[in-house]
């Protein structure tokens, strides 16, 4: 029976021409994949970090014969029914002999298989494990050097000569030039090893060798070495790395997709474990060693880190009038362009000691784990008090621990995590994801985070940027009434028991989204999406000192109409209309954008372009638009005011080793003669940017 299924699957594959061969790894349009998964675009989302973690999952595919339900759910491409059917198929027939055999698994259609193949492997390449590690590293095909240059060509105020005021004070200016440089080197083999480094210099930063400020040419230097499956050691990570276990209340790894067009699977976090850190963001990662040891169904991880952190120092006096250094604020921008910003670089040290213990049942349906993380700063953190930050962390050390559970029962994926921080603050999150029928998927999530819950590496499901001072209930649904139509929708109600930034009273709000997708063929996709969000906000100061802060709801509506058509293998176009409206304090400003994308490839050359017009009444009605960019670079700019946006992105593959990308983009405003403010101000109505990226594969 098993042989018959395999042979039938392979013949079906050949007849449909779905796969010509089984390559080492299928290609994926990572930008399109991530655009579909990303939450509704907002400036509070750490897109680059999410992008990097998804990239790590893509570069390190899971073994289809070993992946449990938790790992399969991490790629967000399979619904609970499909995951349950795959595990049942393996239990009944044994390990898959070929990836072609996926077509024999119930509810796995060709489209699903094509989407998930880039994240799968059969564990091939084990024969090379007999060779010494250094030989595998030297001869690895997946080895590349990447160089990127980016620049805004109009002169910003920060690059002009300094002014001198009447009092003789010299104004601040950027210390470096307007060029951005980025270098990445990496050698990696799926589930065997990964090593590399990342160098980054932002616009305005000096390219200088200065050991006192830890600037060695580039402003930021990141490195990692990760070894997988050495005996019972599942992961050995040295250098910079991230970790995600449970639902992100202790270890979040920046991998939080939250609320978006995929309304069902993205509410649940997956324990992807320890991952190498390769991004250029200068915070949110560990620097030291991360180890994962696996024995049977038990897995334990240890994290040790001693990392520099940017921050601004303050001074405090004790009872004996002795002055002590304190941390008044942390700088998470990673920018060191001016003398003031440079003075925050590596001012403090953060010691992190943590661990995870996890049990997975032999069936892969049950997972229970515990997290613990202790953090100590070399100086106490004392914030300047405000109305809304009275419950924020203060002190020199923090400990946070949690228990979590995931259970797969039939078509239900149930999950939850409960955490407690040193302050006594608690955080709980409970939910489930289910395929109610073949046509209906549903998710439900409840969370409650105390005002004084402190967890620095948390990245759980939340309306706020961190899980604190929030309670809420989320419900999401996906309906596929017939093969060509799909409806996604969610509703999220939340409340904030304590004050928040710009909200000086307990508040509440809600958010809902609906998206209807029509796909009559693989080449044509159309959808309409609308989202409404309502939150409270302080009214502008009336000037009456006797009146307290008045809080009123602000209501935002965003909509999107999209049509995508793959005309041929080499030609693709996309047309979209985006609109927004805000209702606050009896004002109802609006905004819209229309855009046209086109992509054409011929031979070794591919070009992508966009032309967009936008018109918004104010900044509150700004519109975010996902843009194609050079390889492994992310772009979701916001547009406010009136103007035009266009870009051209070209890609040329010189040979199997060398590929070059070049992007030209410009925003032309018709309602202003100055762009931005402060040192970022441009005296003019145009902003032009170019990006050049060159990737060289060492062994192809």
ABEGO torsion letter per residue (X at the ends): XAAAAAAAAAAAAAAAGABABBBABBBBBAAAAAAAABBBBBAABBAAAAAAAAAAAAABBBBAAABBAAAAAAAGABBAAAAAAAAAAAAAAEBBABAAAAAABBGBBAAAAAAAAAABBAGBGAAAAABBAAAAAAABABBBBBBBBBBBABBBAAABBBBBBAAGBBBBBBABBABBBBBBBBBBBBGABBBEBBBBBBBGBBBBBBAAAGBBGBABBBBBBBBBGBEABABBBBEBBBBBBEAGAABAGGBBAEBBABAAAAABBBBAEBBBBABABABGBBBEBBBBBBBEABBBBBBBBBBBBBBBBBBBBBAAGBBBBBBABBBAAGBBABAAAAAABGABBBBBBBBBBBBBBAAGABBBBBBBBBBBBABBBBBBBBAAAAABBBEABBBBBBBBBBBBBEABBBBBBBBBBAAGBBBBBBBBBBBABAABBBBBBBBBBBAABBBAABBBBBABABBBGBBBBBBBBBBBABAABBBBBBBBBBBBABBBBGBBBBBBBBBBBBBBBBBABAABBBBBBBBBBBBBBBBBBAGBAABBBBBBBBBBBBBBBBBBBBABAABBBBBBBBBBBBBBGGBBBBBBBBBBBBBBBBEABBBBBBBBBBBBABAAABBBBBBBBBBGBBBBBBBBEBEBBBBBBBBBBABAABBBBBBBBBBBBAABABBEBEAABBBEABBBBBBBBBBBBAAX
